[in-house]
Amino acid sequence: MKKLWGGRFTGSAEEWVDEFGASIGFDQDLADQDIDGSIAHATMLAKCGVITENEADVIIQGLKELKQKASKGELEYSAKLEDIHLNIEHHLTELIGPTGGKLHTARSRNDQVATDMHLYLKEQVSEIIELITEFQKSLVIQAEQNIETLMPGYTHLQRAQPISFAHHLMAYFWMLERDKQRYIDSMKRINLSPLGAGALAGTTFPIDRHMTAEILGFEGIYENSLDAVSDRDFILEFLSGSSMLMMHLSRLCEETILWSSQEFQFIELSDAFTTGSSIMPQKKNPDMAELIRGKTGRVYGSLMGLLTVLKGLPLAYNKDMQEDKEGMFDTVKTVKGSLKIFAGMIGTMKVKEEKMEKSVKNDFSNATELADYLAAKGVPFREAHEIVGKLVLECIQKGCYLADLPLEAYKSMNPLFEENIYQALNPYNAVERRNSAGGTGFSQVKIQIEKAKTSL
Ligand code: ARG
């Protein structure tokens, strides 16, 4: 098979060398984008008088035919032809003859590949944004059903203060909202067209870069042809935003795994998102949550990989940059899959309210209430803290909880304690009263959910 750049060569590489250098094994996923970019380019070349309308028609007809074939998996790709760009061009020329060779006028694979990747990410990022919204919806639905479900809130994974389970779920809603905003913001930079930058320096042909940008739905063009073909920041941004998203998902994975354990028993995951053990008949493993936690690693890896590839590269295109693709494809697949799984897993989990509530009754997470109680009666908070600390110690020694101590025990510590301390100690009241803005108080959680719904 003749190389499309073979003119200045006398010898040829061995097959295994070609295979090592080829990207067709993975960049065939860009076939659609490559063809769309070529159709826009040919259209523009004709409008600008670089090729005739007739030639453009023949080229575009051919490209459309190839697109059909590609979508049915009927295009044969060869590593001899290196990448998707040369494979498509080869097929085009086979199909329509030498006119196919005119398509590459005023273009290079360098601006071509960059255009393909911009088109690809544009589409994928908007799908990811929608998947985030779907997941947020399932969080909101669970939250709405659990506003008055009490659970222990933790710091250092030690019981801290009782909170509403909805409040906990909504914390993830807002994290995801930030992730979504990051993707939305990155669209500004994804939405620029490198096409027409040529190999690095632009072209002598009277092309119209704004026209191709518009046909392809880009909002603008790169202002500098060198930057246009050298830039992979938009992929790095995607990988870094995705790393942060995966980090958030991974934290929820960890909590889901803990909550569904025998030790916690706060939730039960649906059978659809768990697996059994091949040896232990009783097991129900939170595999999907574990796997998403694990897959976070490969997304971080892709970010680190590409940062390292680009570090120290001189302008403009270098073959190193071919390494930008697999991590990007893999991240798209990982992020989309993880979001879909999570929307289903959170939407179908069973919340064990009684278990959660029982656990907040059997702990010291109401100790802050007592300290606040004294502080509200004018005792300096530090002193109140000390007194309650002593009461907790007394309970530990006696093997009981704060609500079990008689009023006399309280009075002997401080006469300001009255019968109503028992109401203050009730975890339901403790949560209900935390009504500072953004707090876990039920009315605050309701406000938060309303805001979330309007943002959706
Ligand atoms: N397969 C190449 C890549 O993915 C396309 C660009 C090749 N350009 C070049 N001058 N060799 O990066």
Boltz pocket constraint, residues with backbone or C-beta under 6 A from the ligand:
constraints:
  - pocket:
      binder: B
      contacts: [[A, 23], [A, 27], [A, 82], [A, 83], [A, 84], [A, 109], [A, 110], [A, 113], [A, 317], [A, 318], [A, 319], [A, 321], [A, 322], [A, 323]]
      max_distance: 6.0
